[in-house]
Amino acid sequence: MLKLFAFLAKRKDMDLQAFRDYYEDRHVPLICSLAPAPLVYKRNYLKRGDDLNLDGGPLIGFDVVTEQVFADRAAFQDWIGKLSSPENGRRVREDEDRFLDRAHYFAYVIEECVTKG
């Protein structure tokens, strides 16, 4: 299994609700129309201003954490290959430019450890 987390920030000229609406209603359907969805494709939106956020609102450099899970590295490579073909890659980049701040776009392969209880 291969799991990726991406930490993404909205464009500075968008409010949080417009960002979320665009991501959910426009970008996710676009991505899923260009390549089969990963086994898991979650978006976890930051709750700015929540008292439980440890390092304060303005210091947090992202607005959403995406989680994508693939059966293996080959499945990820197939998926990303479909999304980055010349025509699809152009469409994805143009769409991302409508709502993402590319200067705050980070993605990492992660290893999950679960405590059962």
Contacts in CASP RR format, 6 or more apart in sequence:
PFRMAT RR
TARGET T0000
AUTHOR 0000-0000-0000
METHOD contacts of the structure
MODEL  1
MLKLFAFLAKRKDMDLQAFRDYYEDRHVPLICSLAPAPLVYKRNYLKRGD
DLNLDGGPLIGFDVVTEQVFADRAAFQDWIGKLSSPENGRRVREDEDRFL
DRAHYFAYVIEECVTKG
1 69 0 8 1.000
1 70 0 8 1.000
1 71 0 8 1.000
1 72 0 8 1.000
2 69 0 8 1.000
2 70 0 8 1.000
2 71 0 8 1.000
2 72 0 8 1.000
2 73 0 8 1.000
2 75 0 8 1.000
2 76 0 8 1.000
2 109 0 8 1.000
3 40 0 8 1.000
3 67 0 8 1.000
3 68 0 8 1.000
3 69 0 8 1.000
3 70 0 8 1.000
3 109 0 8 1.000
3 110 0 8 1.000
3 111 0 8 1.000
3 112 0 8 1.000
4 66 0 8 1.000
4 67 0 8 1.000
4 68 0 8 1.000
4 69 0 8 1.000
4 70 0 8 1.000
4 76 0 8 1.000
4 107 0 8 1.000
4 108 0 8 1.000
4 109 0 8 1.000
4 110 0 8 1.000
5 65 0 8 1.000
5 66 0 8 1.000
5 67 0 8 1.000
5 107 0 8 1.000
5 108 0 8 1.000
5 110 0 8 1.000
6 65 0 8 1.000
6 66 0 8 1.000
6 68 0 8 1.000
6 105 0 8 1.000
6 106 0 8 1.000
6 107 0 8 1.000
6 108 0 8 1.000
7 61 0 8 1.000
7 62 0 8 1.000
7 64 0 8 1.000
7 65 0 8 1.000
7 104 0 8 1.000
7 105 0 8 1.000
7 106 0 8 1.000
7 107 0 8 1.000
8 62 0 8 1.000
8 63 0 8 1.000
8 64 0 8 1.000
8 65 0 8 1.000
8 66 0 8 1.000
8 100 0 8 1.000
8 101 0 8 1.000
8 104 0 8 1.000
8 105 0 8 1.000
8 106 0 8 1.000
9 61 0 8 1.000
9 62 0 8 1.000
9 63 0 8 1.000
9 100 0 8 1.000
9 101 0 8 1.000
9 103 0 8 1.000
9 104 0 8 1.000
9 105 0 8 1.000
10 16 0 8 1.000
10 19 0 8 1.000
10 63 0 8 1.000
10 64 0 8 1.000
10 99 0 8 1.000
10 100 0 8 1.000
10 101 0 8 1.000
11 19 0 8 1.000
11 98 0 8 1.000
11 99 0 8 1.000
11 100 0 8 1.000
11 101 0 8 1.000
12 101 0 8 1.000
14 22 0 8 1.000
14 99 0 8 1.000
16 45 0 8 1.000
16 48 0 8 1.000
16 63 0 8 1.000
18 99 0 8 1.000
19 63 0 8 1.000
19 64 0 8 1.000
19 99 0 8 1.000
20 45 0 8 1.000
20 64 0 8 1.000
22 98 0 8 1.000
22 99 0 8 1.000
23 43 0 8 1.000
23 64 0 8 1.000
23 99 0 8 1.000
24 43 0 8 1.000
26 95 0 8 1.000
26 98 0 8 1.000
26 99 0 8 1.000
27 95 0 8 1.000
27 96 0 8 1.000
27 99 0 8 1.000
28 41 0 8 1.000
28 43 0 8 1.000
30 91 0 8 1.000
30 92 0 8 1.000
30 95 0 8 1.000
31 37 0 8 1.000
31 41 0 8 1.000
31 83 0 8 1.000
31 92 0 8 1.000
32 41 0 8 1.000
34 82 0 8 1.000
34 83 0 8 1.000
34 88 0 8 1.000
34 91 0 8 1.000
34 92 0 8 1.000
35 79 0 8 1.000
35 81 0 8 1.000
35 82 0 8 1.000
35 83 0 8 1.000
35 88 0 8 1.000
36 79 0 8 1.000
38 68 0 8 1.000
38 69 0 8 1.000
38 70 0 8 1.000
38 75 0 8 1.000
38 76 0 8 1.000
38 79 0 8 1.000
39 69 0 8 1.000
39 70 0 8 1.000
39 71 0 8 1.000
40 67 0 8 1.000
40 68 0 8 1.000
40 69 0 8 1.000
41 66 0 8 1.000
41 67 0 8 1.000
41 68 0 8 1.000
42 66 0 8 1.000
42 67 0 8 1.000
42 68 0 8 1.000
43 64 0 8 1.000
43 65 0 8 1.000
43 66 0 8 1.000
43 67 0 8 1.000
44 64 0 8 1.000
44 65 0 8 1.000
44 66 0 8 1.000
44 67 0 8 1.000
45 63 0 8 1.000
45 64 0 8 1.000
46 53 0 8 1.000
46 60 0 8 1.000
46 62 0 8 1.000
46 63 0 8 1.000
46 64 0 8 1.000
46 65 0 8 1.000
47 53 0 8 1.000
48 57 0 8 1.000
48 60 0 8 1.000
48 63 0 8 1.000
49 56 0 8 1.000
49 57 0 8 1.000
53 60 0 8 1.000
61 104 0 8 1.000
62 104 0 8 1.000
62 106 0 8 1.000
68 76 0 8 1.000
70 76 0 8 1.000
70 79 0 8 1.000
82 88 0 8 1.000
83 89 0 8 1.000
83 92 0 8 1.000
84 92 0 8 1.000
96 102 0 8 1.000
END
